Every structure is written in C-alpha cells, then in structure tokens.
Amino acid sequence: MIMAECIVFTGGGTGGHVFPALAVAAELRRRWPGRIVWIGSRGGIERSILEQKNIPFYGIPTGKLRRYLSLGNLLDAFKICAGFIAAVFILMRERPRLVFSKGGYVSVPPAAAAFLLGIPVFTHESDLNPGLATRINSRFAERILTSFPETLGYFRGRARAKVVHTGNPIRPEILGGEPARGKRRLGCPQAAPLVLVLGGSLGSAFLNGLIQEVIGELTAACFLVHQMGPQNYSARRRDNYYPAPFFSEELPDILAASDLVICRAGANTLWELAAVGKPALLVPLSQSASRGDQIENAAYFAQRGAARVLPEREATGARLLEIVANLLNNKSELRRMGERARGLALPEAAARIAEILCQRSGRAVGGIAI
C-alpha cells in the first residue's frame, strides 16, 4: 500500500509551541491533500492535544538543552541522541516532503535527522529573541520564519539570508469570540468591566499569588476571571470571581469580553491578544527563571503602546491593583492600547506559512516567493 504524501510537524513542551503549529496545520489541510504527521516528546503536553485533533503522533526521547554546566547535561545528551535515532527511523518510514519545526527542545533531533536525510526543514520562531532550539535548527533549515520583523537582527551570516518575516500563526477560533456570549458563559453582568488573568497552558504560581493578595479589592472593582493552571487550581467561585484550571473552547468568547488581560509575556499569548486587539498588563518571567525572552517580548509591546509591564522584582499585589485600577478608570487609554495591539498583528500569518510550505512541497498555491 502506497501512503499519501506527508509533511512532518515537530515541536512541543508547551501550548505556545503546539497551538501556533496547529493553526498552520489547519491552513495546510485546506491547500494540500497529503497527510500531516507530528513528532513530539513522549511525555509532553502535545500528545493529548494532537490526539484530539486526529493527527498521527510519534513520541521520541528528548532532553533539555541548557546554556549552563549541569550534571543533567550528560543524561540529556543520551536522550537527545536516542531522539535523533528515533527521528531518523520515523522519517525514513514516513518519507515526508518536508519538516516544519515550531520549536522546543524536542524539535532539534527531528530537524537534524531531516537534514541528514536530505529532507527540507523550515523552522518558526515566535519570540523576538530566538531560543536555543531555533538557533540550532537554523543550521539545518532552508528558511527561518519569524513573528517579529526585528528577529532578523539576531542572526548572522548565512542564517540571516534564510529569515522570512511571516508573523505568528493564530488559532482561527480566537478571532471568532463574541463579548456578550462570553459574559453569559461566566455569569458576568454585561455592564461590568471584566479582567482576565491568564497563566499560560500550565498556569503561573507567581501570578496566582499576586491575585490572591488583593482579590477582595480586585473583585470590588471588576469581574475577575482567573485561569490558574491545572496544578495550581484551588480557588472557589465567589461574587465577581470566576477561577478555572484551564480555558479551551470558551476562551475566544472570554477574550472578546475582556477589558484588560493580565498575563505573562509568552509570545503566543501576546500575538493572540494582538490579533483580537486586547490591552494587557504583562508580568514577564524574570531572567532567573528564563533566558529573558519574555522580558524582551513585553518591552516590545510596551514600547509600541500595546501593553503595560510590571517586572517581577517590582510586582506586589498592591502595585498590580494600582495599575489595574488606573487602567479601568481610563477607558480611552484601554481603547488606545487595544488599537495599538491590533496594529501589530498579522492575522494571515498561518495562511502565509502554509502557502510557503505548499510551494516548497511542490504544491504552490499562493505564488509567494521564498
């Protein structure tokens, strides 16, 4: 039996790597008759998400990529080698037209394996400052697709010539929310200001702590919707307070109903907020807990008037409450921030990337030069 042509997607670890790639996959399915197959980590969040989307999934061993010395590097080196070998066999069996990487540690072995086998690799970076996985994958990639035009400046030499600014892929359902329906879902009065707290797909214990410090004052000023994360969910509903472990199909309506979003500064979240024109109060991960990518993402949006930033070192419940109260009392400023956020968005990004992949696979549809 001859299998239909396929394109392999790879990436995972967080929803920020998976959901943008799914947006590309949805656009690709409209343009390309072949199969889509995914290579991800065996224990990552991506397996359960992809099973719901009926996308064939292969799990491979994966190790963390670190920029610092650690005994864990030795064990993870073996995992990465095992992942590379597993990826080689998967790619030899599937014989894809190309590999599309959305980043994360798990994407490096499949990208390297594809390069070894002569399979074209395309990689996409959501953050302003490319992560280590993207920097490694850039050596194997024909094209490096970016969300921020300024990401070009982080590459040098031959890698720089590969960069194409496409924007960040956005789930199409995010654009279809209805404010009135969102408030009805939550039991929020239609006239009440709504503040949404998003901790990312895994939640944020730091944000949860800030909110709990001033929850009484916040719920006196607005209707507070709080996505806490599955592992941190412990609160109960009360007047003007709607906590939840995670939002899925209801998120577009809740976003549409929101007057202000309090969140980290992961790139996928920021670009979704931009697509729907929502102002944000950003509390980026500190450099002690990250490589500083969220700090740079947040500064980019703040400098363009789309968000306010509250650094972790300055973050207290009282300071958060002060900023939220000031913004809620300044409707014109919230409106300006939302407009500037929308001005940064490229909602056609997923379609543009899908057209690029189709053209490289021999199924050109958009005439986009790569």
Buried (B, 14 or more C-beta within 10 A) or exposed (E): EEEEBBBBBBBBBBBBBBBBBBBBBBBBBEBBEBBBBBBBBBEBBBBEBBEEEEBBBBBBBBBBBEEEEEEEBEEBEEBBEBBBBBBBEBBEEBEBBBBBBBBBBBBBBBBBBBBEBEBBBBBBBBBBBBBBBBBBBBEBBEBBBBBBEEBBEBBEEEBEEBBBBBBBBBBBBBBEBEBEBBBEBBEBEEEBBBBBBBBBBBBBEBBBEBBBBBBEBBBEBBBBBBBBBEEBBEBEEEEBBBBBBBBEEBBBBBBBBBBBBBBBBBBBBBBBBBBBBBBBBBBBBBEEEBBBBBBBBBBBBBEBBBBBBBEBEEBEBEEBBBBBBEBBEEEEBBEBBBEBBBEBBBBBBBBBBBBBBBBBBEBBEEEBEB
